[in-house]
Amino acid sequence: MSLRDDAIVLVSSVPSPPGSRLEGTLAGEPPARLRIKVHACRRRADASFDLEGRTLDMTREVRERVLKLAGVEG
């Protein structure tokens, strides 16, 4: 996972076409919603997928949690 400005790259077990909107929940307390709009989907060697897109409606708190999950200091 990586995050720069509002651009995000996620690893997924399922593909998602460009233009699709995905919504997920970050684990932990408090639960937080993460929404993205997919720009590109690429298959990886291990049969998972890199989903590249941009975040939608990301709050500062959710951004800090995503950066922490990605191992980046924000």
Sequence and secondary structure as in RCSB ss.txt:
>XXXX:A:sequence
MSLRDDAIVLVSSVPSPPGSRLEGTLAGEPPARLRIKVHACRRRADASFDLEGRTLDMTREVRERVLKLAGVEG
>XXXX:A:secstr
 EEETTEEEEEESS   TT EEEEEESSSS EEEEEEEEEEEE TTS EEEEEEEES  HHHHHHHHHHTT   
